Amino acid sequence: MIRIILFILLVGAIAALAVFLVDERGHVEIVWGDWLISTSPIALAAASLTIAFISLVIWQISRWIFRGPRGIKRIRRIALQRKAYRHLTEGFLAAAIGDGGKAQKLARKAKTTINEPALALLLSAQAAQLEGQREAAIEIFKDMMVRPETELLGIRGLLLNAKKSGNQLEVRELAERAYRIRPDIEWVLTTLLELRVRNRDYMGALKVLKESIRNNLISSDLAKIRRSALLVEASRKAKRNDNQRDAHKLAIRSVEIAPNFLPASIAAAEILIEMGRFNACARIIESFWKIAPHPTLGSKYRSIYEDRDIHTQIKRLERLTKISPDHTESQILMGSAALEAKLWGSARKHLLEVEKRSPSARVYRLLARLETDENQDTQESHLWLIKASEAPPEEVWRCGSCGAIHTTWHILCNSCASIDSIDWGVPFSSNKKLHEASILPNDKRIESN
């Protein structure tokens, strides 16, 4: 609309100027040397416009003559680039459906015409991998590492090949290089975290985890559990190196970060018992008992007072079990302690209460022992043992990836080398993974394709 108005105004102005010149009765004289040119204003204006038009035409023709070859080259280059991008598009589509031969052919065509070798290299690498040409793919990835824009992609390709061949040294070097380039990318942090955990470099793994937290790659709740898990293993490593001070500091820190993380409470309780700090140990166990009573913590609590007489032990255990009096573990703990103290009535009361609500092999074995110790009734004891053999398996520390049973929690499974796959639960024999909340979720790990 604005252009139309401006055009109308311009035409009106020209028309007004033309009318003015036609009505003008004067004349114009131009003296140039011996020449005298006398004409009317309208004729002079017409001549000026004609000369200007002819000059413009000559200028445009001159431009076409001098700039034509470059323009033709540019048009041809654009046409070639369009053709190359078409080859790339078709090539990536072929790679996506697994047609490696066609992808390689189109990659070669695109490489000769396109001005962006990064895309051509990427397609060539994917095509070589699809065709099983591992050495060719490695060379392409090395070429990528020379270019800043494709360096990280080349590193990832070489890293995947190194993982397949089992070259852990090369994997570590490539992961560290990728970390120096882009410490904010999820797959880089995930890979380096996994490598440092496998190498027992728990403090180094904590640094990588902090980068993940800083870049908002994991939730705050999950970050707390992961930090606590790494601190537990760091504490155990310090303990193996006879560094009790650091072991204690790291274990306490793991509990402070994630009070609801069971392995942290167990690790802290163990180190505090070894250091003779029984009151601090009792506070940690009592704090976790409010969340979820656990047999390991119950046994640790009993060990604090094992040098006391049995009746004093029971009084101490009553203090713990009053925190969660109706919980199965509280009942079993009191029942087993009463059994040790030969308080048959109290033991039977607690154990039968558990047997009604949550029968287990552990409870049946305690009831069998009760019959033997109190009544010397081997027949009744045998019946309880039969029930124990038929009861569902008890909860243990087991790997959710391979099903291996462990005596204690560890961040790394010694059987299948899975990371943070060990949890407390019922053993299983199928291949189904029961543990999904891993420190390195499977859907976040680097895929080979």
Secondary structure, DSSP 8 states (H G I E B T S, - for coil): -HHHHHHHHHHHHHHHHHHHHHH----EEEEETTEEEEE-HHHHHHHHHHHHHHHHHHHHHHHHHHHHHHHHHHHHHHHHHHHHHHHHHHHHHHHHTT-HHHHHHHHHHHHTT-S-HHHHHHHHHHHHHHTT-HHHHHHHHHHHHHSGGGHHHHHHHHHHHHHHHT-HHHHHHHHHHHHHH-TT-HHHHHHHHHHHHHTT-HHHHHHHHHHHHHTT-S-HHHHHHHHHHHHHHHHHHHHHTT-HHHHHHHHHHHHHH-TT-HHHHHHHHHHHHHTT-HHHHHHHHHHHHTT---HHHHHHHHHHTTTS-HHHHHHHHHHHHTTSTTSHHHHHHHHHHHHHTT-HHHHHHHHHHHHHHS--HHHHHHHHHHIIIII--HHHHHHHHHHHHHS----EEEETTT--EESS--SB-TTT--BS-EEEE----SS-------SS-GGGS----
